[in-house]
Each structure stands twice: as structure tokens, then as C-alpha cells.
Amino acid sequence: MTRIASVLLVALLIAAPVAAQTVIESNTPLRDRDVIFVPTREAVATAMMKLAGVTADDVVYDLGCGDGALLIAAARLGARAVGIDIDPQRIKEATEKVREAGVADRVTLIRGDIFDPSIEIREATVVTLYLLQSLNQKLMPRLKAELRPGTRIVSHAFTMGDSWPPDRTEQVDSTRVHLWTIR
Ligand SMILES: C[S@@+](CC[C@H](N)C(=O)[O-])C[C@H]1O[C@@H](n2cnc3c(N)ncnc32)[C@H](O)[C@@H]1O
């Protein structure tokens, strides 16, 4: 490499934006998770983003983010994404996968409990869930009290039960995705 080329390369490396990733350890004590980890497949993640109409203007919160599949799908659309998971191993995996996907600058990961009120969710414009119906129902008061009107909630497979039917449901391969909008 010529001297000029090496000087240019060094200058480019210095000027390149550093993809900073934020990983936060909350004060939530370690405890057993409420549901096991099963990742959302890419086709389903894409369908969830489409159903919620995610754009670069959105802030997407995945409650129980696992290894970050939904965060990556949201960040690839230009959205800012925040993932909360109680399991430190999942946060470690998500940190790695988000970095590999090249979207670390748009993703924040929080090791904590989705039921811990000190972890705020009110800035979300979209909330994604892949939990269980019983957990969705347990979250319902929090979602209704804290999310602002117009915020969309999209859930992989599970509904909120009869008391809060989804506004829309779509079939994706062998599963369903459900959408609610906060009024
Ligand atoms: C079925 S996985 C879904 C992962 C991811 N959202 C996805 O769709 O690919 C559920 C995740 O919720 C996490 N989890 C379970 N109970 C939790 C709680 N109380 N607070 C935060 N995360 C929890 C588990 O560790 C697991 O990673």
C-alpha cells in the first residue's frame, strides 16, 4: 500500500461512526423467567413489523426480547428499538446478534423484568410481545396505563383474552399475529 493510501485509510477509519450499543443492567433482582425462550422466525418478525406499520419514526419496545430477532427487524426499518429481558444469557446473545446485524447504534438492551414499573415503557410507539396469553393479560393494566394513544401493540401467537380483542389478526405461515392500538 502506498503512503498516501495508508494515510487515507487511517483517516477513513477515524472518521467512521462508531456503532455504540447501550446495554443497561436494571436493579431488578435475578429471578426465574415467566416463559421460556423461543425466537420469532424472520418471516413472522417481518409480518409483525408490517402489521404495526413500523417506520424510522418509531420506537419499538420488545418485552421479553430474547436474542433480539424483533429488535433487529425493527432497527433494519430505521426504528429505534429497546429490548427488555430478565435472562442475562439472552441479553448477551442479543448484544452479539444486534452487533452482527450492524444495527447496534439503534438498539438499547435492558436486563430486567417487564413487570418492574421502574423500567419505563411510555416512550414506545410500538410494543412487541411473544409471551403467553396469561402474561399478556398480566401486562394489560401496565400497557393501558402507560402507553400513549396511538401506540400499537403486536403479539406473536397470543391474544389478550376476550376482554381485549385484537383490532386485526393475520395468519403468517402456521401462526397468527395480532394488533391492538391504544385509544
Ligand atoms: C418466547 S421468548 C420471545 C423472544 C423474542 N421476543 C422473540 O420474539 O424472538 C420470551 C422471552 O421472554 C423472556 N422473559 C420471560 N419472563 C420475563 C420477564 N418477567 N421479564 C423480562 N423478560 C422475560 C424470556 O427470557 C424469553 O427470552
The ligand as an SDF file (V2000), in Angstrom:
LIG
                    3D

 27 29  0  0  0  0  0  0  0  0999 V2000
  -40.8500  -16.6290   23.7140 C   0  0  0  0  0  0  0  0  0  0  0  0
  -39.3690  -15.6690   24.0390 S   0  0  0  0  0  0  0  0  0  0  0  0
  -39.5600  -14.3580   22.8470 C   0  0  0  0  0  0  0  0  0  0  0  0
  -38.2540  -13.7030   22.4600 C   0  0  0  0  0  0  0  0  0  0  0  0
  -38.3640  -12.5410   21.4500 C   0  0  0  0  0  0  0  0  0  0  0  0
  -39.3260  -11.5470   21.8800 N   0  0  0  0  0  0  0  0  0  0  0  0
  -38.7550  -13.0510   20.0930 C   0  0  0  0  0  0  0  0  0  0  0  0
  -39.9430  -12.9020   19.7500 O   0  0  0  0  0  0  0  0  0  0  0  0
  -37.8940  -13.6030   19.3860 O   0  0  0  0  0  0  0  0  0  0  0  0
  -39.8070  -14.9050   25.6050 C   0  0  0  0  0  0  0  0  0  0  0  0
  -38.6690  -14.1710   26.2930 C   0  0  0  0  0  0  0  0  0  0  0  0
  -39.1950  -13.5240   27.4630 O   0  0  0  0  0  0  0  0  0  0  0  0
  -38.2040  -13.5290   28.4820 C   0  0  0  0  0  0  0  0  0  0  0  0
  -38.8820  -13.3250   29.7700 N   0  0  0  0  0  0  0  0  0  0  0  0
  -39.6360  -14.2010   30.4640 C   0  0  0  0  0  0  0  0  0  0  0  0
  -40.1350  -13.6340   31.5700 N   0  0  0  0  0  0  0  0  0  0  0  0
  -39.6730  -12.3470   31.5890 C   0  0  0  0  0  0  0  0  0  0  0  0
  -39.8600  -11.2450   32.4730 C   0  0  0  0  0  0  0  0  0  0  0  0
  -40.6250  -11.3280   33.5720 N   0  0  0  0  0  0  0  0  0  0  0  0
  -39.2320  -10.0960   32.1880 N   0  0  0  0  0  0  0  0  0  0  0  0
  -38.4400   -9.9920   31.0660 C   0  0  0  0  0  0  0  0  0  0  0  0
  -38.2560  -10.9940   30.1910 N   0  0  0  0  0  0  0  0  0  0  0  0
  -38.8710  -12.1500   30.4350 C   0  0  0  0  0  0  0  0  0  0  0  0
  -37.5260  -14.8780   28.3290 C   0  0  0  0  0  0  0  0  0  0  0  0
  -36.2380  -14.8710   28.9160 O   0  0  0  0  0  0  0  0  0  0  0  0
  -37.5190  -15.0540   26.8000 C   0  0  0  0  0  0  0  0  0  0  0  0
  -36.3090  -14.5930   26.2480 O   0  0  0  0  0  0  0  0  0  0  0  0
  1  2  1  0
  2  3  1  0
  2 10  1  0
  3  4  1  0
  4  5  1  0
  5  6  1  0
  5  7  1  0
  7  8  2  0
  7  9  1  0
 10 11  1  0
 11 12  1  0
 11 26  1  0
 12 13  1  0
 13 14  1  0
 13 24  1  0
 14 15  1  0
 14 23  1  0
 15 16  2  0
 16 17  1  0
 17 18  1  0
 17 23  2  0
 18 19  1  0
 18 20  2  0
 20 21  1  0
 21 22  2  0
 22 23  1  0
 24 25  1  0
 24 26  1  0
 26 27  1  0
M  CHG  2   2   1   9  -1
M  END
$$$$
